[in-house]
Amino acid sequence: MLQTEYLGYAAGIITTLAFLPQAIRIFRTRQTRDISLLWAFAMNLGIILWLLYGIEKNDLPIITANSITLVLLLCILYCKVRYKQNPAEDGKSAEKT
Amino acid sequence: MLQTEYLGYAAGIITTLAFLPQAIRIFRTRQTRDISLLWAFAMNLGIILWLLYGIEKNDLPIITANSITLVLLLCILYCKVRYKQNPAEDGKSAEKT
């Protein structure tokens, strides 16, 4: 059982830290052309639900992983909405630099 | 308890379906410049571990959600590796169109 918990923590750490290079890439390039807005929005919503599921089940790996993932995904969603600087890709006219 | 299961299924369905518009966007534009390779790779690895965790815990929402997510993430990772057509963004020289 303890081994299963470790598996959960490993999964949580990897899928959580995975969003770090993605967030860093977006912060660095300030480009979100190839990121789907629907993906970013739905992921935030879904991760909130996973968090509630973890709380209900009192499952610490799920709670910990999804809390951190939510923070990083909120940053990515913010950037996606903020950096609409490529009209051709985002389908909007914007002249911000 | 049944209500918690529904919460898990809702979370699983949303975070799973979230990858569908992302995968479609990549298939359609054939652009993966703003997608982090490290994110795509780590997500695939992490989701495999979540799947194993779900199997160990006999947790059907986790098993179902992560199985489908894995398929979509494998497609995204494949495209990220395949469509390295933007030298400026991907840091590689390629002349494919």
N, CA and C atoms of all chains as a GROMACS GRO file, in nm:
protein
  582
    1MET      N    1   0.084  -0.122   0.000
    1MET     CA    2   0.000   0.000   0.000
    1MET      C    3   0.086   0.125   0.000
    2LEU      N    4   0.194   0.120   0.080
    2LEU     CA    5   0.286   0.233   0.088
    2LEU      C    6   0.352   0.256  -0.048
    3GLN      N    7   0.382   0.144  -0.117
    3GLN     CA    8   0.444   0.150  -0.250
    3GLN      C    9   0.351   0.221  -0.350
    4THR      N   10   0.221   0.194  -0.338
    4THR     CA   11   0.122   0.258  -0.424
    4THR      C   12   0.120   0.409  -0.400
    5GLU      N   13   0.133   0.448  -0.273
    5GLU     CA   14   0.137   0.592  -0.240
    5GLU      C   15   0.257   0.658  -0.309
    6TYR      N   16   0.371   0.590  -0.304
    6TYR     CA   17   0.492   0.643  -0.369
    6TYR      C   18   0.471   0.659  -0.519
    7LEU      N   19   0.400   0.560  -0.579
    7LEU     CA   20   0.369   0.565  -0.723
    7LEU      C   21   0.283   0.689  -0.751
    8GLY      N   22   0.186   0.713  -0.665
    8GLY     CA   23   0.100   0.831  -0.678
    8GLY      C   24   0.178   0.960  -0.666
    9TYR      N   25   0.270   0.963  -0.570
    9TYR     CA   26   0.352   1.083  -0.552
    9TYR      C   27   0.444   1.106  -0.673
   10ALA      N   28   0.503   0.997  -0.724
   10ALA     CA   29   0.591   1.009  -0.842
   10ALA      C   30   0.510   1.062  -0.961
   11ALA      N   31   0.391   1.005  -0.982
   11ALA     CA   32   0.303   1.050  -1.091
   11ALA      C   33   0.267   1.197  -1.072
   12GLY      N   34   0.232   1.232  -0.951
   12GLY     CA   35   0.193   1.369  -0.919
   12GLY      C   36   0.307   1.468  -0.940
   13ILE      N   37   0.425   1.429  -0.893
   13ILE     CA   38   0.542   1.518  -0.907
   13ILE      C   39   0.575   1.540  -1.054
   14ILE      N   40   0.574   1.431  -1.133
   14ILE     CA   41   0.610   1.443  -1.276
   14ILE      C   42   0.507   1.524  -1.354
   15THR      N   43   0.378   1.492  -1.338
   15THR     CA   44   0.276   1.566  -1.414
   15THR      C   45   0.261   1.710  -1.365
   16THR      N   46   0.303   1.735  -1.240
   16THR     CA   47   0.299   1.872  -1.188
   16THR      C   48   0.418   1.951  -1.241
   17LEU      N   49   0.539   1.894  -1.226
   17LEU     CA   50   0.661   1.963  -1.272
   17LEU      C   51   0.662   1.979  -1.424
   18ALA      N   52   0.587   1.893  -1.495
   18ALA     CA   53   0.579   1.902  -1.641
   18ALA      C   54   0.530   2.039  -1.686
   19PHE      N   55   0.441   2.100  -1.607
   19PHE     CA   56   0.385   2.229  -1.646
   19PHE      C   57   0.483   2.345  -1.623
   20LEU      N   58   0.591   2.316  -1.548
   20LEU     CA   59   0.689   2.420  -1.521
   20LEU      C   60   0.764   2.463  -1.648
   21PRO      N   61   0.825   2.369  -1.726
   21PRO     CA   62   0.890   2.413  -1.851
   21PRO      C   63   0.793   2.478  -1.949
   22GLN      N   64   0.666   2.432  -1.948
   22GLN     CA   65   0.566   2.493  -2.038
   22GLN      C   66   0.539   2.637  -1.996
   23ALA      N   67   0.522   2.659  -1.866
   23ALA     CA   68   0.498   2.794  -1.816
   23ALA      C   69   0.620   2.884  -1.840
   24ILE      N   70   0.739   2.830  -1.815
   24ILE     CA   71   0.864   2.906  -1.835
   24ILE      C   72   0.878   2.945  -1.982
   25ARG      N   73   0.849   2.848  -2.072
   25ARG     CA   74   0.858   2.875  -2.216
   25ARG      C   75   0.768   2.992  -2.256
   26ILE      N   76   0.646   2.991  -2.205
   26ILE     CA   77   0.549   3.097  -2.237
   26ILE      C   78   0.593   3.231  -2.179
   27PHE      N   79   0.641   3.229  -2.054
   27PHE     CA   80   0.689   3.352  -1.991
   27PHE      C   81   0.806   3.412  -2.070
   28ARG      N   82   0.894   3.322  -2.118
   28ARG     CA   83   1.016   3.362  -2.187
   28ARG      C   84   0.986   3.416  -2.327
   29THR      N   85   0.908   3.341  -2.404
   29THR     CA   86   0.882   3.379  -2.544
   29THR      C   87   0.763   3.475  -2.556
   30ARG      N   88   0.676   3.476  -2.456
   30ARG     CA   89   0.551   3.554  -2.458
   30ARG      C   90   0.467   3.520  -2.582
   31GLN      N   91   0.476   3.393  -2.620
   31GLN     CA   92   0.400   3.341  -2.734
   31GLN      C   93   0.313   3.225  -2.688
   32THR      N   94   0.185   3.231  -2.723
   32THR     CA   95   0.094   3.121  -2.686
   32THR      C   96   0.011   3.076  -2.806
   33ARG      N   97   0.066   3.102  -2.928
   33ARG     CA   98  -0.007   3.075  -3.051
   33ARG      C   99  -0.056   2.930  -3.062
   34ASP      N  100   0.032   2.837  -3.025
   34ASP     CA  101  -0.001   2.696  -3.045
   34ASP      C  102  -0.069   2.632  -2.924
   35ILE      N  103  -0.094   2.712  -2.823
   35ILE     CA  104  -0.167   2.664  -2.705
   35ILE      C  105  -0.316   2.688  -2.728
   36SER      N  106  -0.396   2.584  -2.712
   36SER     CA  107  -0.541   2.597  -2.728
   36SER      C  108  -0.602   2.664  -2.605
   37LEU      N  109  -0.678   2.772  -2.628
   37LEU     CA  110  -0.744   2.843  -2.518
   37LEU      C  111  -0.843   2.750  -2.448
   38LEU      N  112  -0.911   2.669  -2.528
   38LEU     CA  113  -1.009   2.574  -2.473
   38LEU      C  114  -0.939   2.471  -2.384
   39TRP      N  115  -0.820   2.426  -2.425
   39TRP     CA  116  -0.741   2.334  -2.343
   39TRP      C  117  -0.706   2.399  -2.210
   40ALA      N  118  -0.653   2.522  -2.216
   40ALA     CA  119  -0.610   2.592  -2.094
   40ALA      C  120  -0.728   2.614  -1.999
   41PHE      N  121  -0.842   2.653  -2.056
   41PHE     CA  122  -0.961   2.678  -1.973
   41PHE      C  123  -1.014   2.548  -1.912
   42ALA      N  124  -1.029   2.447  -1.996
   42ALA     CA  125  -1.084   2.318  -1.949
   42ALA      C  126  -0.991   2.252  -1.848
   43MET      N  127  -0.859   2.265  -1.869
   43MET     CA  128  -0.764   2.206  -1.774
   43MET      C  129  -0.778   2.268  -1.636
   44ASN      N  130  -0.791   2.401  -1.631
   44ASN     CA  131  -0.809   2.469  -1.503
   44ASN      C  132  -0.935   2.420  -1.432
   45LEU      N  133  -1.044   2.411  -1.509
   45LEU     CA  134  -1.171   2.364  -1.453
   45LEU      C  135  -1.158   2.219  -1.404
   46GLY      N  136  -1.101   2.134  -1.488
   46GLY     CA  137  -1.086   1.992  -1.454
   46GLY      C  138  -0.997   1.969  -1.334
   47ILE      N  139  -0.887   2.045  -1.325
   47ILE     CA  140  -0.794   2.029  -1.213
   47ILE      C  141  -0.860   2.071  -1.081
   48ILE      N  142  -0.947   2.173  -1.087
   48ILE     CA  143  -1.023   2.213  -0.968
   48ILE      C  144  -1.111   2.096  -0.921
   49LEU      N  145  -1.174   2.028  -1.018
   49LEU     CA  146  -1.258   1.912  -0.984
   49LEU      C  147  -1.176   1.796  -0.928
   50TRP      N  148  -1.056   1.770  -0.988
   50TRP     CA  149  -0.967   1.665  -0.936
   50TRP      C  150  -0.927   1.696  -0.792
   51LEU      N  151  -0.904   1.825  -0.766
   51LEU     CA  152  -0.866   1.870  -0.633
   51LEU      C  153  -0.979   1.838  -0.533
   52LEU      N  154  -1.103   1.869  -0.570
   52LEU     CA  155  -1.218   1.841  -0.486
   52LEU      C  156  -1.235   1.690  -0.465
   53TYR      N  157  -1.209   1.613  -0.573
   53TYR     CA  158  -1.216   1.466  -0.567
   53TYR      C  159  -1.113   1.413  -0.467
   54GLY      N  160  -0.992   1.467  -0.475
   54GLY     CA  161  -0.886   1.428  -0.382
   54GLY      C  162  -0.920   1.461  -0.238
   55ILE      N  163  -0.981   1.577  -0.217
   55ILE     CA  164  -1.022   1.619  -0.082
   55ILE      C  165  -1.130   1.524  -0.028
   56GLU      N  166  -1.229   1.493  -0.114
   56GLU     CA  167  -1.338   1.402  -0.076
   56GLU      C  168  -1.284   1.263  -0.039
   57LYS      N  169  -1.187   1.216  -0.118
   57LYS     CA  170  -1.130   1.082  -0.097
   57LYS      C  171  -1.017   1.084   0.005
   58ASN      N  172  -0.982   1.205   0.052
   58ASN     CA  173  -0.872   1.223   0.146
   58ASN      C  174  -0.743   1.160   0.091
   59ASP      N  175  -0.720   1.186  -0.039
   59ASP     CA  176  -0.606   1.128  -0.111
   59ASP      C  177  -0.498   1.235  -0.128
   60LEU      N  178  -0.397   1.226  -0.041
   60LEU     CA  179  -0.296   1.332  -0.035
   60LEU      C  180  -0.216   1.351  -0.165
   61PRO      N  181  -0.173   1.242  -0.236
   61PRO     CA  182  -0.103   1.264  -0.363
   61PRO      C  183  -0.187   1.346  -0.463
   62ILE      N  184  -0.316   1.314  -0.472
   62ILE     CA  185  -0.404   1.385  -0.565
   62ILE      C  186  -0.421   1.531  -0.523
   63ILE      N  187  -0.438   1.555  -0.392
   63ILE     CA  188  -0.454   1.692  -0.342
   63ILE      C  189  -0.329   1.776  -0.369
   64THR      N  190  -0.213   1.722  -0.331
   64THR     CA  191  -0.086   1.796  -0.345
   64THR      C  192  -0.057   1.827  -0.492
   65ALA      N  193  -0.063   1.723  -0.576
   65ALA     CA  194  -0.029   1.739  -0.718
   65ALA      C  195  -0.120   1.842  -0.785
   66ASN      N  196  -0.250   1.830  -0.761
   66ASN     CA  197  -0.345   1.917  -0.832
   66ASN      C  198  -0.343   2.061  -0.781
   67SER      N  199  -0.303   2.080  -0.655
   67SER     CA  200  -0.291   2.216  -0.602
   67SER      C  201  -0.183   2.293  -0.677
   68ILE      N  202  -0.066   2.230  -0.692
   68ILE     CA  203   0.047   2.296  -0.760
   68ILE      C  204   0.018   2.311  -0.910
   69THR      N  205  -0.038   2.204  -0.969
   69THR     CA  206  -0.072   2.209  -1.112
   69THR      C  207  -0.167   2.325  -1.140
   70LEU      N  208  -0.261   2.346  -1.051
   70LEU     CA  209  -0.360   2.452  -1.069
   70LEU      C  210  -0.293   2.590  -1.075
   71VAL      N  211  -0.195   2.612  -0.988
   71VAL     CA  212  -0.123   2.740  -0.987
   71VAL      C  213  -0.053   2.763  -1.122
   72LEU      N  214   0.017   2.659  -1.172
   72LEU     CA  215   0.089   2.672  -1.299
   72LEU      C  216  -0.008   2.689  -1.416
   73LEU      N  217  -0.120   2.615  -1.413
   73LEU     CA  218  -0.219   2.625  -1.521
   73LEU      C  219  -0.289   2.760  -1.522
   74LEU      N  220  -0.308   2.818  -1.404
   74LEU     CA  221  -0.367   2.952  -1.398
   74LEU      C  222  -0.273   3.053  -1.463
   75CYS      N  223  -0.141   3.037  -1.440
   75CYS     CA  224  -0.041   3.123  -1.504
   75CYS      C  225  -0.047   3.109  -1.656
   76ILE      N  226  -0.057   2.982  -1.705
   76ILE     CA  227  -0.061   2.956  -1.849
   76ILE      C  228  -0.188   3.016  -1.910
   77LEU      N  229  -0.302   2.998  -1.842
   77LEU     CA  230  -0.428   3.055  -1.891
   77LEU      C  231  -0.421   3.207  -1.894
   78TYR      N  232  -0.363   3.266  -1.790
   78TYR     CA  233  -0.347   3.412  -1.784
   78TYR      C  234  -0.265   3.461  -1.904
   79CYS      N  235  -0.153   3.393  -1.930
   79CYS     CA  236  -0.066   3.431  -2.043
   79CYS      C  237  -0.138   3.413  -2.176
   80LYS      N  238  -0.215   3.304  -2.190
   80LYS     CA  239  -0.288   3.278  -2.314
   80LYS      C  240  -0.385   3.394  -2.344
   81VAL      N  241  -0.451   3.442  -2.240
   81VAL     CA  242  -0.547   3.552  -2.256
   81VAL      C  243  -0.471   3.685  -2.275
   82ARG      N  244  -0.358   3.699  -2.203
   82ARG     CA  245  -0.282   3.825  -2.202
   82ARG      C  246  -0.202   3.848  -2.331
   83TYR      N  247  -0.133   3.742  -2.378
   83TYR     CA  248  -0.043   3.757  -2.493
   83TYR      C  249  -0.110   3.719  -2.624
   84LYS      N  250  -0.209   3.793  -2.661
   84LYS     CA  251  -0.275   3.769  -2.790
   84LYS      C  252  -0.209   3.857  -2.894
   85GLN      N  253  -0.077   3.840  -2.909
   85GLN     CA  254   0.000   3.931  -2.993
   85GLN      C  255   0.020   3.882  -3.136
   86ASN      N  256  -0.038   3.766  -3.166
   86ASN     CA  257  -0.023   3.713  -3.302
   86ASN      C  258  -0.160   3.698  -3.367
   87PRO      N  259  -0.206   3.803  -3.438
   87PRO     CA  260  -0.341   3.802  -3.495
   87PRO      C  261  -0.367   3.683  -3.587
   88ALA      N  262  -0.266   3.645  -3.665
   88ALA     CA  263  -0.283   3.537  -3.763
   88ALA      C  264  -0.317   3.404  -3.693
   89GLU      N  265  -0.250   3.378  -3.582
   89GLU     CA  266  -0.269   3.251  -3.513
   89GLU      C  267  -0.389   3.253  -3.420
   90ASP      N  268  -0.406   3.365  -3.349
   90ASP     CA  269  -0.512   3.370  -3.249
   90ASP      C  270  -0.646   3.417  -3.306
   91GLY      N  271  -0.642   3.458  -3.434
   91GLY     CA  272  -0.766   3.498  -3.498
   91GLY      C  273  -0.822   3.628  -3.445
   92LYS      N  274  -0.737   3.708  -3.381
   92LYS     CA  275  -0.781   3.838  -3.330
   92LYS      C  276  -0.685   3.946  -3.376
   93SER      N  277  -0.737   4.065  -3.392
   93SER     CA  278  -0.652   4.176  -3.429
   93SER      C  279  -0.597   4.242  -3.304
   94ALA      N  280  -0.466   4.243  -3.291
   94ALA     CA  281  -0.403   4.307  -3.176
   94ALA      C  282  -0.269   4.364  -3.220
   95GLU      N  283  -0.235   4.478  -3.166
   95GLU     CA  284  -0.110   4.540  -3.208
   95GLU      C  285  -0.014   4.563  -3.092
   96LYS      N  286  -0.034   4.483  -2.989
   96LYS     CA  287   0.057   4.492  -2.874
   96LYS      C  288   0.193   4.434  -2.910
   97THR      N  289   0.296   4.485  -2.846
   97THR     CA  290   0.430   4.431  -2.871
   97THR      C  291   0.491   4.377  -2.742
   98MET      N  292  -2.055   0.868  -0.113
   98MET     CA  293  -1.941   0.801  -0.179
   98MET      C  294  -1.963   0.796  -0.331
   99LEU      N  295  -2.090   0.768  -0.369
   99LEU     CA  296  -2.125   0.761  -0.511
   99LEU      C  297  -2.106   0.898  -0.575
  100GLN      N  298  -2.140   1.003  -0.494
  100GLN     CA  299  -2.126   1.140  -0.541
  100GLN      C  300  -1.979   1.174  -0.569
  101THR      N  301  -1.890   1.124  -0.485
  101THR     CA  302  -1.747   1.143  -0.503
  101THR      C  303  -1.700   1.079  -0.633
  102GLU      N  304  -1.755   0.961  -0.662
  102GLU     CA  305  -1.719   0.893  -0.787
  102GLU      C  306  -1.758   0.978  -0.908
  103TYR      N  307  -1.878   1.037  -0.900
  103TYR     CA  308  -1.925   1.124  -1.009
  103TYR      C  309  -1.832   1.244  -1.026
  104LEU      N  310  -1.785   1.299  -0.911
  104LEU     CA  311  -1.691   1.412  -0.913
  104LEU      C  312  -1.563   1.370  -0.986
  105GLY      N  313  -1.515   1.251  -0.955
  105GLY     CA  314  -1.395   1.197  -1.019
  105GLY      C  315  -1.414   1.179  -1.169
  106TYR      N  316  -1.534   1.126  -1.206
  106TYR     CA  317  -1.563   1.108  -1.348
  106TYR      C  318  -1.570   1.242  -1.421
  107ALA      N  319  -1.636   1.342  -1.357
  107ALA     CA  320  -1.646   1.475  -1.419
  107ALA      C  321  -1.506   1.534  -1.438
  108ALA      N  322  -1.423   1.525  -1.335
  108ALA     CA  323  -1.285   1.574  -1.342
  108ALA      C  324  -1.209   1.502  -1.454
  109GLY      N  325  -1.224   1.372  -1.458
  109GLY     CA  326  -1.156   1.289  -1.558
  109GLY      C  327  -1.200   1.322  -1.700
  110ILE      N  328  -1.332   1.337  -1.717
  110ILE     CA  329  -1.386   1.367  -1.850
  110ILE      C  330  -1.335   1.504  -1.898
  111ILE      N  331  -1.338   1.605  -1.809
  111ILE     CA  332  -1.297   1.740  -1.850
  111ILE      C  333  -1.147   1.748  -1.879
  112THR      N  334  -1.063   1.694  -1.790
  112THR     CA  335  -0.917   1.701  -1.814
  112THR      C  336  -0.875   1.611  -1.930
  113THR      N  337  -0.958   1.511  -1.961
  113THR     CA  338  -0.928   1.425  -2.076
  113THR      C  339  -0.968   1.494  -2.206
  114LEU      N  340  -1.094   1.542  -2.210
  114LEU     CA  341  -1.144   1.609  -2.330
  114LEU      C  342  -1.068   1.739  -2.358
  115ALA      N  343  -1.007   1.798  -2.254
  115ALA     CA  344  -0.929   1.921  -2.270
  115ALA      C  345  -0.817   1.903  -2.372
  116PHE      N  346  -0.761   1.783  -2.378
  116PHE     CA  347  -0.649   1.758  -2.469
  116PHE      C  348  -0.695   1.743  -2.614
  117LEU      N  349  -0.826   1.725  -2.634
  117LEU     CA  350  -0.879   1.708  -2.769
  117LEU      C  351  -0.865   1.836  -2.852
  118PRO      N  352  -0.912   1.955  -2.803
  118PRO     CA  353  -0.891   2.078  -2.883
  118PRO      C  354  -0.743   2.110  -2.902
  119GLN      N  355  -0.658   2.074  -2.805
  119GLN     CA  356  -0.514   2.097  -2.820
  119GLN      C  357  -0.456   2.009  -2.931
  120ALA      N  358  -0.495   1.883  -2.930
  120ALA     CA  359  -0.447   1.790  -3.033
  120ALA      C  360  -0.499   1.832  -3.171
  121ILE      N  361  -0.629   1.871  -3.178
  121ILE     CA  362  -0.690   1.914  -3.305
  121ILE      C  363  -0.618   2.037  -3.358
  122ARG      N  364  -0.588   2.134  -3.267
  122ARG     CA  365  -0.520   2.257  -3.308
  122ARG      C  366  -0.384   2.226  -3.372
  123ILE      N  367  -0.313   2.133  -3.311
  123ILE     CA  368  -0.180   2.095  -3.361
  123ILE      C  369  -0.192   2.023  -3.495
  124PHE      N  370  -0.288   1.931  -3.506
  124PHE     CA  371  -0.310   1.858  -3.632
  124PHE      C  372  -0.344   1.955  -3.745
  125ARG      N  373  -0.427   2.056  -3.709
  125ARG     CA  374  -0.478   2.151  -3.808
  125ARG      C  375  -0.368   2.248  -3.853
  126THR      N  376  -0.296   2.308  -3.757
  126THR     CA  377  -0.196   2.410  -3.790
  126THR      C  378  -0.060   2.350  -3.821
  127ARG      N  379  -0.037   2.228  -3.774
  127ARG     CA  380   0.094   2.161  -3.784
  127ARG      C  381   0.204   2.249  -3.726
  128GLN      N  382   0.169   2.322  -3.620
  128GLN     CA  383   0.263   2.409  -3.550
  128GLN      C  384   0.268   2.368  -3.403
  129THR      N  385   0.388   2.349  -3.352
  129THR     CA  386   0.402   2.312  -3.210
  129THR      C  387   0.507   2.400  -3.142
  130ARG      N  388   0.531   2.519  -3.200
  130ARG     CA  389   0.638   2.608  -3.152
  130ARG      C  390   0.626   2.642  -3.004
  131ASP      N  391   0.503   2.668  -2.959
  131ASP     CA  392   0.485   2.715  -2.822
  131ASP      C  393   0.460   2.601  -2.723
  132ILE      N  394   0.464   2.478  -2.775
  132ILE     CA  395   0.449   2.360  -2.689
  132ILE      C  396   0.588   2.319  -2.642
  133SER      N  397   0.605   2.303  -2.513
  133SER     CA  398   0.734   2.260  -2.458
  133SER      C  399   0.752   2.109  -2.477
  134LEU      N  400   0.864   2.070  -2.540
  134LEU     CA  401   0.892   1.927  -2.561
  134LEU      C  402   0.902   1.855  -2.427
  135LEU      N  403   0.965   1.922  -2.330
  135LEU     CA  404   0.982   1.864  -2.197
  135LEU      C  405   0.846   1.841  -2.131
  136TRP      N  406   0.753   1.936  -2.152
  136TRP     CA  407   0.617   1.920  -2.100
  136TRP      C  408   0.552   1.797  -2.161
  137ALA      N  409   0.559   1.787  -2.295
  137ALA     CA  410   0.494   1.677  -2.366
  137ALA      C  411   0.552   1.542  -2.322
  138PHE      N  412   0.684   1.537  -2.308
  138PHE     CA  413   0.750   1.412  -2.269
  138PHE      C  414   0.715   1.375  -2.125
  139ALA      N  415   0.729   1.473  -2.035
  139ALA     CA  416   0.702   1.448  -1.892
  139ALA      C  417   0.556   1.412  -1.868
  140MET      N  418   0.465   1.477  -1.943
  140MET     CA  419   0.322   1.446  -1.927
  140MET      C  420   0.293   1.301  -1.964
  141ASN      N  421   0.352   1.254  -2.075
  141ASN     CA  422   0.332   1.115  -2.114
  141ASN      C  423   0.381   1.019  -2.006
  142LEU      N  424   0.501   1.048  -1.955
  142LEU     CA  425   0.559   0.965  -1.849
  142LEU      C  426   0.472   0.968  -1.724
  143GLY      N  427   0.432   1.088  -1.683
  143GLY     CA  428   0.352   1.104  -1.562
  143GLY      C  429   0.216   1.038  -1.572
  144ILE      N  430   0.154   1.049  -1.690
  144ILE     CA  431   0.020   0.990  -1.709
  144ILE      C  432   0.028   0.837  -1.704
  145ILE      N  433   0.138   0.781  -1.754
  145ILE     CA  434   0.159   0.635  -1.743
  145ILE      C  435   0.163   0.594  -1.595
  146LEU      N  436   0.233   0.676  -1.513
  146LEU     CA  437   0.241   0.647  -1.370
  146LEU      C  438   0.106   0.663  -1.300
  147TRP      N  439   0.027   0.768  -1.339
  147TRP     CA  440  -0.108   0.785  -1.283
  147TRP      C  441  -0.194   0.665  -1.316
  148LEU      N  442  -0.176   0.613  -1.438
  148LEU     CA  443  -0.252   0.496  -1.484
  148LEU      C  444  -0.220   0.375  -1.395
  149LEU      N  445  -0.090   0.353  -1.368
  149LEU     CA  446  -0.048   0.243  -1.282
  149LEU      C  447  -0.102   0.262  -1.139
  150TYR      N  448  -0.101   0.388  -1.094
  150TYR     CA  449  -0.153   0.422  -0.961
  150TYR      C  450  -0.302   0.388  -0.953
  151GLY      N  451  -0.376   0.425  -1.057
  151GLY     CA  452  -0.520   0.396  -1.063
  151GLY      C  453  -0.547   0.246  -1.063
  152ILE      N  454  -0.463   0.171  -1.135
  152ILE     CA  455  -0.478   0.024  -1.141
  152ILE      C  456  -0.451  -0.035  -1.003
  153GLU      N  457  -0.344   0.012  -0.937
  153GLU     CA  458  -0.309  -0.038  -0.802
  153GLU      C  459  -0.421  -0.009  -0.701
  154LYS      N  460  -0.480   0.110  -0.713
  154LYS     CA  461  -0.586   0.151  -0.620
  154LYS      C  462  -0.725   0.104  -0.664
  155ASN      N  463  -0.728   0.040  -0.783
  155ASN     CA  464  -0.854  -0.007  -0.841
  155ASN      C  465  -0.954   0.109  -0.851
  156ASP      N  466  -0.905   0.224  -0.897
  156ASP     CA  467  -0.983   0.347  -0.904
  156ASP      C  468  -1.022   0.372  -1.050
  157LEU      N  469  -1.146   0.336  -1.083
  157LEU     CA  470  -1.191   0.338  -1.223
  157LEU      C  471  -1.187   0.478  -1.288
  158PRO      N  472  -1.229   0.587  -1.218
  158PRO     CA  473  -1.218   0.718  -1.282
  158PRO      C  474  -1.073   0.751  -1.323
  159ILE      N  475  -0.977   0.720  -1.235
  159ILE     CA  476  -0.836   0.749  -1.265
  159ILE      C  477  -0.788   0.664  -1.383
  160ILE      N  478  -0.827   0.537  -1.385
  160ILE     CA  479  -0.785   0.446  -1.493
  160ILE      C  480  -0.840   0.494  -1.628
  161THR      N  481  -0.972   0.519  -1.630
  161THR     CA  482  -1.038   0.558  -1.755
  161THR      C  483  -0.982   0.689  -1.809
  162ALA      N  484  -0.978   0.791  -1.723
  162ALA     CA  485  -0.932   0.924  -1.766
  162ALA      C  486  -0.790   0.920  -1.820
  163ASN      N  487  -0.701   0.854  -1.746
  163ASN     CA  488  -0.559   0.856  -1.785
  163ASN      C  489  -0.530   0.770  -1.908
  164SER      N  490  -0.614   0.668  -1.934
  164SER     CA  491  -0.597   0.587  -2.055
  164SER      C  492  -0.620   0.672  -2.179
  165ILE      N  493  -0.730   0.748  -2.177
  165ILE     CA  494  -0.764   0.831  -2.294
  165ILE      C  495  -0.667   0.949  -2.307
  166THR      N  496  -0.633   1.010  -2.193
  166THR     CA  497  -0.538   1.123  -2.193
  166THR      C  498  -0.405   1.079  -2.254
  167LEU      N  499  -0.364   0.957  -2.221
  167LEU     CA  500  -0.236   0.906  -2.271
  167LEU      C  501  -0.234   0.898  -2.423
  168VAL      N  502  -0.346   0.852  -2.481
  168VAL     CA  503  -0.355   0.842  -2.628
  168VAL      C  504  -0.339   0.980  -2.692
  169LEU      N  505  -0.412   1.080  -2.638
  169LEU     CA  506  -0.406   1.217  -2.693
  169LEU      C  507  -0.267   1.279  -2.674
  170LEU      N  508  -0.207   1.254  -2.556
  170LEU     CA  509  -0.074   1.309  -2.528
  170LEU      C  510   0.034   1.245  -2.615
  171LEU      N  511   0.016   1.117  -2.647
  171LEU     CA  512   0.111   1.051  -2.737
  171LEU      C  513   0.104   1.115  -2.876
  172CYS      N  514  -0.018   1.151  -2.920
  172CYS     CA  515  -0.036   1.220  -3.048
  172CYS      C  516   0.034   1.356  -3.045
  173ILE      N  517   0.017   1.431  -2.934
  173ILE     CA  518   0.077   1.564  -2.922
  173ILE      C  519   0.230   1.552  -2.921
  174LEU      N  520   0.283   1.454  -2.846
  174LEU     CA  521   0.429   1.434  -2.842
  174LEU      C  522   0.482   1.396  -2.979
  175TYR      N  523   0.409   1.309  -3.050
  175TYR     CA  524   0.448   1.270  -3.185
  175TYR      C  525   0.456   1.393  -3.276
  176CYS      N  526   0.353   1.478  -3.269
  176CYS     CA  527   0.350   1.599  -3.353
  176CYS      C  528   0.464   1.694  -3.316
  177LYS      N  529   0.490   1.707  -3.186
  177LYS     CA  530   0.597   1.796  -3.140
  177LYS      C  531   0.732   1.753  -3.198
  178VAL      N  532   0.754   1.623  -3.201
  178VAL     CA  533   0.879   1.569  -3.256
  178VAL      C  534   0.877   1.577  -3.409
  179ARG      N  535   0.759   1.553  -3.469
  179ARG     CA  536   0.745   1.545  -3.615
  179ARG      C  537   0.751   1.683  -3.682
  180TYR      N  538   0.677   1.781  -3.625
  180TYR     CA  539   0.663   1.911  -3.691
  180TYR      C  540   0.764   2.011  -3.637
  181LYS      N  541   0.889   1.987  -3.659
  181LYS     CA  542   0.992   2.082  -3.617
  181LYS      C  543   1.022   2.173  -3.735
  182GLN      N  544   0.915   2.241  -3.784
  182GLN     CA  545   0.930   2.318  -3.908
  182GLN      C  546   0.961   2.464  -3.886
  183ASN      N  547   0.977   2.504  -3.762
  183ASN     CA  548   1.005   2.645  -3.736
  183ASN      C  549   1.140   2.658  -3.667
  184PRO      N  550   1.249   2.678  -3.746
  184PRO     CA  551   1.384   2.681  -3.690
  184PRO      C  552   1.402   2.785  -3.580
  185ALA      N  553   1.340   2.902  -3.598
  185ALA     CA  554   1.358   3.011  -3.501
  185ALA      C  555   1.304   2.972  -3.363
  186GLU      N  556   1.191   2.902  -3.363
  186GLU     CA  557   1.130   2.867  -3.235
  186GLU      C  558   1.186   2.739  -3.176
  187ASP      N  559   1.209   2.640  -3.264
  187ASP     CA  560   1.251   2.510  -3.215
  187ASP      C  561   1.403   2.497  -3.205
  188GLY      N  562   1.472   2.597  -3.255
  188GLY     CA  563   1.618   2.596  -3.244
  188GLY      C  564   1.683   2.492  -3.332
  189LYS      N  565   1.613   2.451  -3.437
  189LYS     CA  566   1.670   2.353  -3.529
  189LYS      C  567   1.654   2.403  -3.671
  190SER      N  568   1.745   2.363  -3.756
  190SER     CA  569   1.736   2.402  -3.896
  190SER      C  570   1.654   2.299  -3.973
  191ALA      N  571   1.543   2.343  -4.030
  191ALA     CA  572   1.460   2.253  -4.109
  191ALA      C  573   1.392   2.334  -4.217
  192GLU      N  574   1.376   2.275  -4.332
  192GLU     CA  575   1.315   2.349  -4.442
  192GLU      C  576   1.188   2.284  -4.494
  193LYS      N  577   1.124   2.207  -4.410
  193LYS     CA  578   0.998   2.145  -4.450
  193LYS      C  579   0.888   2.252  -4.454
  194THR      N  580   0.792   2.227  -4.539
  194THR     CA  581   0.680   2.322  -4.547
  194THR      C  582   0.549   2.252  -4.511
   0.00000   0.00000   0.00000
